[in-house]
Amino acid sequence: MEVRMREGASKLLAACSRREQALEASRSLLTCNARILALLSQLQRMRKAQILQKVGRSSSEVGPGFQLRVELYSSCTVEDFSPGALGPRRANRLGGSVGCSSGKKIRAAFESAAVCGSSGGNVEPGRVSPPLSPDLSTLGPKYNLLAHTTLRIEHVQEGFKTHDLSLAATENNPFWLPLYGNMCCRLVAQPLCMIQPTISGQLKVKLGEDLNCWENVYGVLREQSLLCYQSQEDLESEDKLLLVIPIKKHTLVCVSERDPVDHQSIYISTQHQGEELTFTLTTHTPEDTQRWTQAIWQHVYNMGQWKQCCDHLMKIEMPSSRKAIPVKQGSLYHEIVTPSSPGEGLVVPDLSAEIRTLLSSYYKER
């Protein structure tokens, strides 16, 4: 898909004759190339893991050791992108006004942009156009790296935070823009252990100190809790929740030796609201006991790796896709008769249509 998007952006770039079109096509081509390189690197890691006979999971998802690199680019533009506006007279005037060295760089950028508009010529009938060369990405407006910064797991938090930028250009570069040296953003994360159930199934929970007092429950390990319901049908009803076992980053989980009835017990020791709590679980088969134990261990380990991201489920706010409703521009009569807030303007609710028409024409003439 990324290769097809890159080919489409290349064809669009070759046919561009306006500045806005060329900038957008160049930006798409730049991001497509970056994504293709990232996917190729990921493919190389997957092949290496297969060679080493390692089993792993690979997707759009990342681990707690992620590094999010934010880059800021700029591009030199002109007021009129049409090739006719890039004549030698205008280029010479630029060279004389901004200096010799800077003028040459800007003229070179203008000439490369002009090639973009003139390269989309017609093809003779019956002749197949040659395939697009990878060098086509060098045509059109150039995006140059101004500054960058890297965000990690320690930057994840609910509020906005200022991050320092590392400058990759100087004021002598023709594409330079005045920067304040920092950026402000809000970085949030939703680990899978906080949004998806880790394991679920039948369990037996010991209630009280009586060794024979066990309750059959249906358990679901999710977020920071092991939720125990009376049956699987009660998952949708919070009123039928029988027990909540807190599972935190520092929760201790251990398995007992086999008891006389040939069953192993799972002991969960955790702190909740300053109180030390211990819960005892068991399953119907040794295989289920091992499966639950490993799942709880892995869940506690994942929460410890994701640190503050597992303190609570962070909300990722999506930008609104609704377009702004344009304000209707009426006559002066509508602005006066229809007030913008209560108590303002002139309100005439009982006028007939004829009188309103006369008033409207009167205010228009005024």
C-alpha positions as a printed NumPy array, in Angstrom:
array([[  0.   ,   0.   ,   0.   ],
       [  2.812,   2.406,   0.858],
       [  4.526,   1.652,  -2.472],
       [  1.313,   2.379,  -4.37 ],
       [  0.863,   5.611,  -2.423],
       [  4.448,   6.561,  -3.263],
       [  3.842,   5.911,  -6.98 ],
       [  0.687,   8.014,  -6.878],
       [  2.498,  10.868,  -5.129],
       [  5.296,  10.681,  -7.717],
       [  2.826,  10.902, -10.602],
       [  1.025,  13.792,  -8.929],
       [  4.315,  15.585,  -8.344],
       [  5.225,  15.261, -12.024],
       [  1.91 ,  16.846, -13.046],
       [  1.86 ,  19.69 , -10.513],
       [  1.758,  23.245, -11.778],
       [  0.784,  25.042,  -8.566],
       [  2.792,  25.643,  -5.442],
       [  0.225,  24.175,  -3.036],
       [ -0.091,  20.997,  -5.096],
       [  3.664,  20.506,  -5.278],
       [  4.12 ,  21.073,  -1.557],
       [  1.435,  18.557,  -0.674],
       [  2.765,  15.98 ,  -3.143],
       [  6.319,  16.438,  -1.875],
       [  5.162,  16.041,   1.707],
       [  3.286,  12.84 ,   0.859],
       [  6.315,  11.492,  -0.984],
       [  8.578,  12.29 ,   1.954],
       [  6.336,  10.561,   4.503],
       [  5.797,   7.541,   2.235],
       [  9.537,   7.08 ,   1.869],
       [  9.983,   7.291,   5.639],
       [  7.247,   4.729,   6.265],
       [  8.668,   2.357,   3.638],
       [ 12.108,   2.516,   5.261],
       [ 10.537,   1.841,   8.669],
       [  8.586,  -1.137,   7.32 ],
       [ 11.691,  -2.541,   5.629],
       [ 13.586,  -2.26 ,   8.907],
       [ 10.749,  -4.043,  10.697],
       [ 10.741,  -6.768,   8.048],
       [ 14.464,  -7.225,   8.534],
       [ 13.971,  -7.648,  12.285],
       [ 11.196, -10.197,  11.688],
       [ 13.439, -12.232,   9.377],
       [ 16.234, -12.101,  11.92 ],
       [ 13.853, -13.351,  14.607],
       [ 12.762, -16.205,  12.36 ],
       [ 16.362, -17.175,  11.724],
       [ 17.045, -17.206,  15.453],
       [ 13.82 , -19.218,  15.945],
       [ 12.279, -16.596,  18.173],
       [  8.557, -16.288,  18.487],
       [  7.217, -12.779,  18.804],
       [  4.386, -10.499,  17.89 ],
       [  4.785,  -7.789,  15.304],
       [  2.203,  -5.067,  14.495],
       [  1.596,  -1.201,  14.688],
       [  1.947,  -1.584,  18.418],
       [  5.186,  -0.79 ,  20.322],
       [  6.85 ,  -1.84 ,  23.561],
       [  7.641,   0.233,  26.65 ],
       [ 11.097,   1.036,  25.298],
       [  9.685,   3.008,  22.356],
       [ 11.256,   6.172,  20.965],
       [  8.947,   8.632,  19.213],
       [ 10.987,  10.992,  17.06 ],
       [  9.273,  14.258,  16.159],
       [ 10.786,  16.157,  13.233],
       [ 10.064,  19.681,  11.987],
       [ 10.569,  20.448,   8.289],
       [ 10.344,  23.57 ,   6.158],
       [ 10.363,  24.321,   2.455],
       [ 11.246,  27.392,   0.391],
       [  8.246,  28.688,  -1.574],
       [  7.415,  31.534,  -3.895],
       [  4.246,  33.564,  -4.287],
       [  3.521,  32.219,  -7.778],
       [  4.479,  28.612,  -8.526],
       [  3.758,  28.799, -12.25 ],
       [  6.857,  28.252, -14.413],
       [  6.281,  31.538, -16.218],
       [  6.744,  33.476, -12.997],
       [ 10.228,  32.07 , -12.482],
       [ 11.951,  34.045, -15.224],
       [ 15.603,  35.099, -15.132],
       [ 14.698,  38.693, -14.321],
       [ 12.926,  37.71 , -11.119],
       [ 15.679,  35.273, -10.155],
       [ 18.404,  37.891, -10.684],
       [ 16.459,  40.389,  -8.6  ],
       [ 16.312,  37.842,  -5.779],
       [ 20.017,  37.169,  -6.053],
       [ 20.837,  40.856,  -5.769],
       [ 18.506,  41.539,  -2.867],
       [ 19.343,  38.699,  -0.451],
       [ 23.006,  38.275,  -1.201],
       [ 25.1  ,  36.205,  -3.565],
       [ 25.322,  32.904,  -1.663],
       [ 21.742,  32.889,  -0.403],
       [ 20.429,  34.034,  -3.774],
       [ 22.072,  31.101,  -5.537],
       [ 20.503,  28.637,  -3.112],
       [ 17.049,  30.164,  -3.504],
       [ 17.383,  30.284,  -7.299],
       [ 18.339,  26.609,  -7.292],
       [ 15.268,  25.806,  -5.246],
       [ 13.061,  27.819,  -7.618],
       [ 14.523,  26.078, -10.658],
       [ 13.928,  22.628,  -9.154],
       [ 10.349,  23.646,  -8.41 ],
       [  9.926,  24.838, -11.984],
       [ 11.114,  21.48 , -13.32 ],
       [  8.261,  19.882, -11.371],
       [  5.68 ,  21.844, -13.334],
       [  7.293,  21.321, -16.723],
       [  8.07 ,  17.598, -16.424],
       [  4.483,  16.453, -16.93 ],
       [  4.499,  16.644, -20.746],
       [  2.21 ,  14.79 , -23.136],
       [  3.064,  11.312, -24.431],
       [  2.866,  10.513, -28.111],
       [ -0.07 ,   8.271, -29.116],
       [  0.808,   4.584, -29.135],
       [  3.925,   5.026, -26.999],
       [  4.013,   3.732, -23.471],
       [  5.348,   6.214, -20.958],
       [  8.572,   5.121, -19.261],
       [  8.369,   3.923, -15.66 ],
       [  8.866,   6.464, -12.944],
       [ 12.395,   6.646, -11.674],
       [ 13.094,   6.706,  -7.941],
       [ 15.04 ,   9.898,  -8.61 ],
       [ 11.725,  11.635,  -9.247],
       [ 11.478,  12.221,  -5.512],
       [ 14.308,  14.744,  -5.856],
       [ 12.13 ,  16.988,  -8.03 ],
       [  9.735,  19.601,  -6.783],
       [  9.916,  21.546,  -3.524],
       [ 12.407,  20.214,  -0.996],
       [ 11.576,  19.714,   2.664],
       [ 14.543,  20.365,   4.911],
       [ 14.907,  19.249,   8.52 ],
       [ 14.859,  22.182,  10.928],
       [ 14.72 ,  20.555,  14.356],
       [ 13.828,  17.322,  16.075],
       [ 13.205,  15.782,  19.489],
       [ 12.684,  12.265,  20.843],
       [  9.89 ,  11.308,  23.232],
       [ 10.079,   8.237,  25.478],
       [  7.993,   6.541,  28.127],
       [  9.09 ,   8.995,  30.815],
       [  7.359,  11.769,  28.833],
       [  3.956,  10.047,  29.01 ],
       [  1.578,  11.966,  31.247],
       [ -1.923,  13.403,  31.285],
       [ -1.01 ,  17.076,  30.956],
       [  0.881,  19.045,  28.339],
       [  4.632,  19.37 ,  28.688],
       [  7.342,  21.431,  27.005],
       [ 10.139,  19.523,  25.257],
       [ 13.433,  20.947,  24.039],
       [ 14.188,  20.835,  20.317],
       [ 17.563,  19.905,  18.86 ],
       [ 18.25 ,  22.289,  15.975],
       [ 19.44 ,  20.701,  12.747],
       [ 19.875,  23.961,  10.802],
       [ 21.209,  27.452,  11.359],
       [ 20.09 ,  30.941,  10.453],
       [ 22.386,  30.872,   7.421],
       [ 20.253,  28.207,   5.721],
       [ 17.773,  29.593,   3.169],
       [ 14.976,  27.401,   4.563],
       [ 15.497,  28.63 ,   8.131],
       [ 12.534,  29.651,  10.259],
       [ 12.772,  31.431,  13.612],
       [ 12.21 ,  28.832,  16.338],
       [ 11.84 ,  29.206,  20.089],
       [ 13.789,  26.01 ,  20.701],
       [ 10.983,  23.927,  22.217],
       [  7.631,  22.334,  21.488],
       [  4.571,  21.632,  23.634],
       [  2.551,  18.433,  23.385],
       [  0.634,  15.828,  25.388],
       [  1.884,  12.257,  25.065],
       [ -0.398,   9.473,  26.283],
       [ -0.205,   5.686,  26.025],
       [ -2.646,   2.818,  26.393],
       [ -0.791,  -0.47 ,  27.023],
       [ -2.613,  -3.589,  25.915],
       [ -2.688,  -4.835,  29.513],
       [ -4.877,  -1.797,  30.322],
       [ -7.371,  -2.064,  27.457],
       [ -7.669,  -5.818,  26.772],
       [ -8.456,  -8.741,  29.099],
       [ -5.297, -10.761,  29.728],
       [ -6.98 , -14.037,  30.685],
       [-10.422, -15.253,  31.688],
       [-11.96 , -18.506,  32.825],
       [-13.247, -20.583,  35.73 ],
       [-11.611, -20.186,  39.154],
       [-12.189, -21.173,  42.745],
       [-11.675, -18.445,  45.362],
       [-11.184, -19.108,  49.046],
       [-13.505, -17.002,  51.184],
       [-12.692, -16.511,  54.863],
       [-10.407, -18.643,  56.993],
       [-12.327, -21.877,  56.508],
       [-10.228, -24.284,  54.435],
       [-13.349, -25.809,  52.908],
       [-15.069, -22.52 ,  52.021],
       [-14.448, -22.085,  48.272],
       [-16.542, -20.19 ,  45.76 ],
       [-16.716, -21.056,  42.069],
       [-16.306, -17.84 ,  40.063],
       [-15.618, -16.676,  36.538],
       [-12.479, -14.517,  36.608],
       [-11.337, -11.804,  34.201],
       [ -7.868, -10.26 ,  34.546],
       [ -8.06 ,  -6.724,  33.191],
       [ -6.322,  -3.425,  33.967],
       [ -5.406,  -3.441,  37.678],
       [ -7.971,  -5.964,  38.881],
       [ -8.947,  -9.595,  38.783],
       [-12.739,  -9.378,  38.51 ],
       [-14.65 , -12.349,  39.894],
       [-18.24 , -12.936,  38.745],
       [-20.632, -15.655,  39.755],
       [-20.924, -16.823,  36.145],
       [-19.826, -15.853,  32.652],
       [-23.293, -14.511,  31.906],
       [-22.838, -11.828,  34.577],
       [-19.925, -10.072,  32.836],
       [-22.099,  -7.236,  31.556],
       [-23.635,  -6.54 ,  34.968],
       [-21.512,  -4.758,  37.575],
       [-24.13 ,  -5.466,  40.228],
       [-23.323,  -9.177,  40.083],
       [-19.606,  -8.632,  40.667],
       [-18.695, -10.961,  43.532],
       [-15.086,  -9.994,  44.318],
       [-12.383,  -7.62 ,  43.066],
       [ -8.76 ,  -8.668,  43.628],
       [ -6.334,  -5.736,  43.114],
       [ -3.402,  -6.503,  40.817],
       [ -0.686,  -3.843,  41.04 ],
       [  2.885,  -3.439,  39.789],
       [  4.301,  -4.74 ,  43.084],
       [  1.819,  -7.603,  43.559],
       [  3.446, -10.89 ,  44.625],
       [  2.209, -14.146,  43.087],
       [  3.351, -17.588,  44.188],
       [  2.168, -21.185,  43.871],
       [  1.955, -23.594,  46.788],
       [  3.153, -27.164,  46.848],
       [  0.658, -29.916,  46.15 ],
       [ -1.695, -30.439,  49.053],
       [ -3.238, -33.757,  50.126],
       [ -6.077, -33.402,  47.619],
       [ -3.551, -33.009,  44.794],
       [ -4.366, -29.351,  44.051],
       [ -2.074, -26.343,  43.894],
       [ -3.14 , -22.952,  45.202],
       [ -2.247, -19.519,  43.808],
       [ -1.465, -16.919,  46.48 ],
       [ -1.816, -13.248,  45.536],
       [ -0.392, -10.731,  47.99 ],
       [ -0.969,  -7.042,  47.296],
       [ -1.427,  -3.686,  48.959],
       [ -4.653,  -1.755,  48.585],
       [ -5.383,   1.554,  50.295],
       [ -2.525,   0.996,  52.743],
       [ -3.7  ,  -2.482,  53.748],
       [ -1.912,  -5.775,  53.048],
       [ -4.3  ,  -8.238,  51.38 ],
       [ -3.831, -11.913,  50.538],
       [ -6.094, -13.971,  48.279],
       [ -6.038, -17.697,  47.584],
       [ -7.118, -19.125,  44.241],
       [ -7.203, -22.557,  42.702],
       [ -8.353, -24.13 ,  39.458],
       [ -9.868, -27.413,  38.405],
       [ -6.774, -28.758,  36.613],
       [ -3.001, -28.353,  37.052],
       [ -2.784, -27.036,  33.482],
       [ -5.199, -24.218,  34.286],
       [ -3.228, -23.404,  37.424],
       [ -0.04 , -23.023,  35.407],
       [ -1.828, -20.974,  32.759],
       [ -3.317, -18.541,  35.289],
       [ -0.061, -18.225,  37.2  ],
       [  1.96 , -17.357,  34.115],
       [ -0.71 , -14.91 ,  32.932],
       [ -0.762, -13.042,  36.261],
       [  3.052, -12.975,  36.393],
       [  3.199, -11.557,  32.855],
       [  0.482,  -9.013,  33.645],
       [  2.352,  -7.739,  36.714],
       [  5.61 ,  -7.612,  34.713],
       [  3.966,  -5.635,  31.871],
       [  2.537,  -3.082,  34.282],
       [  5.972,  -2.664,  35.869],
       [  7.562,  -2.076,  32.461],
       [  4.961,   0.506,  31.426],
       [  5.421,   2.364,  34.752],
       [  3.128,   5.387,  35.128],
       [  1.162,   4.426,  32.002],
       [ -0.606,   1.767,  34.089],
       [ -1.582,   3.989,  37.01 ],
       [ -4.917,   4.467,  35.282],
       [ -6.34 ,   4.148,  31.787],
       [ -5.339,   7.256,  29.868],
       [ -7.832,   8.775,  27.468],
       [ -6.722,   9.424,  23.916],
       [ -8.678,  12.348,  22.532],
       [ -9.352,  12.202,  18.815],
       [ -9.629,  15.452,  16.832],
       [-13.132,  16.36 ,  15.784],
       [-13.908,  15.75 ,  12.117],
       [-16.917,  18.063,  12.034],
       [-16.434,  21.129,   9.894],
       [-17.159,  24.564,  11.254],
       [-20.6  ,  25.86 ,  10.299],
       [-20.226,  29.079,   8.302],
       [-21.945,  32.1  ,   9.767],
       [-24.758,  33.371,   7.598],
       [-24.322,  36.984,   6.654],
       [-27.607,  38.802,   6.54 ],
       [-28.69 ,  42.41 ,   6.286],
       [-28.348,  45.072,   8.966],
       [-31.984,  44.408,   9.814],
       [-31.206,  40.786,  10.757],
       [-28.249,  41.876,  12.865],
       [-30.431,  44.304,  14.832],
       [-33.681,  42.347,  15.039],
       [-32.004,  39.009,  15.855],
       [-29.745,  39.672,  18.862],
       [-26.648,  37.577,  19.505],
       [-27.424,  37.325,  23.228],
       [-30.471,  37.879,  25.464],
       [-31.252,  41.48 ,  26.167],
       [-29.328,  42.875,  23.193],
       [-30.672,  44.448,  20.019],
       [-34.237,  45.11 ,  18.96 ],
       [-36.707,  42.224,  19.221],
       [-39.908,  42.522,  17.174],
       [-41.68 ,  39.159,  17.446],
       [-45.196,  40.16 ,  16.304],
       [-44.496,  42.094,  13.103],
       [-46.134,  40.956,   9.93 ],
       [-44.138,  39.876,   6.914],
       [-44.892,  43.096,   5.042],
       [-43.592,  45.314,   7.845],
       [-40.447,  43.205,   8.185],
       [-39.803,  43.571,   4.46 ],
       [-40.157,  47.353,   4.703],
       [-37.825,  47.491,   7.678],
       [-35.279,  45.325,   5.89 ],
       [-35.271,  47.526,   2.795],
       [-35.072,  50.634,   4.988],
       [-31.995,  49.429,   6.848],
       [-30.355,  48.351,   3.593],
       [-30.787,  51.848,   2.184],
       [-29.45 ,  53.394,   5.356]])
